[in-house]
Amino acid sequence: MCGIIGYTGKEDAVPIIVEGLKKLEYRGYDSSGIAVYGKNGFDVVKQKGRLSVLEDRLKDRMRENKPLCGNLGIGHTRWATHGEPSDINSHPHVGSKNKIAVVHNGIIENYKQLKERLENYGVPFASQTDSEVIAQLAEHYYCGDIIDAVIKVSNAVEGSYALGVMCIDERDTLIAVKKDNPLIIGICDHGNFIASDVPAVLKHTNRVYYLNDKEIAVLREGSVQFFNMDREPLQKNIETIKWSMDSAEKGGYPHFMLKEIMEQPRVLRDTIQSVIMEGENKNVLDNISVSCFNKIIITACGSAYNAGVTAKYVFEKLCRISVEVELASEFRYRDAIIDNKTLVILVSQSGETADTIAAMREAKSKGASTLSIVNVIGSTIAKEADYCLFTAAGPEIAVATTKAFSAQLVLLYILAIRFALRLKILSHNEERELLAQIATLPDKVSALLDKTGSIQMYASTCVGYKSIFFIGRNIDYAIALEGSLKLKEISYIHSEAYAGGELKHGTISLVEENTLVVALSNCSYLYGKIMSNAEQVISRGAKVLLIGSCSDAASAHDSEKLYHISLPHVHEMFSPSLSVIVLQLFSYYVAANKGLDIDKPRNLAKSVTVE
Ligand code: F6R
């Protein structure tokens, strides 16, 4: 959470930083701020609220004939952890001697002790943040050498950080350092950048370095140097990012979320291709051996966890191997029973989710093999897991995941099929048949996306609900979890997902006149069961939105009470890839009808790099 950016070069840093912050706003939007060098020290503009508030303030400065400008600057967009969202708690933070300014993404765990020590030396603190301690500590250590001060700060603080640092005495130098939070260094003809994520610099360059933990980058207009904590120079490889600039723009859609939903046929095609064409994904799939594992654990957070729950049904059905799925935040503290015969699969769009990183490290420390499914190349989970499969979703900007989730599902299906083949449970013919089914998904998703009218119409009638329930059985239950999460996070309508059979064990007491229940029906052998659940709630006054390929009895019901959205037929195991499209669109249109800020739901941030 929080996004940082910095620039040094020939151009005015301020518009570049503002543009970059727009691409990072998905990481937090409680406040934002920018610092450049002014005539007498730092010139800082920072404001509580969305980036647009900061932009207004910058326009005021122009009108007042005091524009914020300079060739070197740092910027920040905040997701508040320590200290409420306020102007004073916004970044950049400047030390009390006005020598050092800092932007920080992460959490300083020992900030209270450090703050106390500094206060004992008489250092006055202005904010309630943990981050201010970095600026104050850097000034405390600073004796004319900013690199030295940054190294000392890195050694003193505990926790996670990605930092951009400016020093008033070294006006041509921008320093960056990180631990457990992402930071890239971008280079281009007119200058050099630091940023939390690639989209922030994509307009200017696709050439980046990924900073590793405890590496320092020293940026000047025409140069970038890297050092370790002993100040020894480091040689790093530059990477060329394949994402196009368009991928970080809305491209005419009202929201990134809708654009990203619509991109899914392409994303599925590219992800499927990535395991067929020569390249990293194919190598991993060809080389990973499954016979040495007697247990698979899938661990992740949020939607990525839901992808894991869905995949469990596929793995267990195809591979007859026991699969546990666990929330990473629980797994990391559970002392799980794992050993070198366990494969732990980490699923993460960002590759930076703190709990998933911790789960991965825990699994590795116990000798398990780790395989990650990640969207962001160069991210911590991608780098640290023993094996990594990349989803070809491109940058996902909307906070609510859509296309990355779909890509995760498809990679998990293919992984399960490959394992089943290796375990000799599937024949080559059966493998080919299943892969052929998967290959039909992009076109089927495309067909669904061509006809959004009925979903849009139905969603427009749902804005008034206080609560919506999702039910399903078997793999439909897994995807019901995702439907429910999607709805609540962007529409703010309370929602729960239940296994259909569980309704009568308590949940049904919540059903009353006009409650909406979304029922998934793709498992043909359970169709009768889910329909009887639908009847149970209808007879208690509920309305049912039935989504699925199984539907013959749908017309037998009162159409006032039951509305059916039909899905194309595909193998039941892969039906979540179609259901989820309708569920995403449903959530999107409900939220759109409520006029909500869909891409940036309240209190959320896309990349959850804190616990
Ligand atoms: C929901 C959503 C979150 C993420 C979760 C994990 O729409 O996006 O629940 O799925 O925060 O994030 P990653 O996949 O980056 O580890």
Boltz pocket constraint, residues with backbone or C-beta under 6 A from the ligand:
constraints:
  - pocket:
      binder: B
      contacts: [[A, 301], [A, 302], [A, 303], [A, 304], [A, 305], [A, 347], [A, 348], [A, 349], [A, 350], [A, 351], [A, 352], [A, 353], [A, 356], [A, 399], [A, 400], [A, 401], [A, 485], [A, 486], [A, 489], [A, 605], [A, 606], [A, 607], [A, 608]]
      max_distance: 6.0
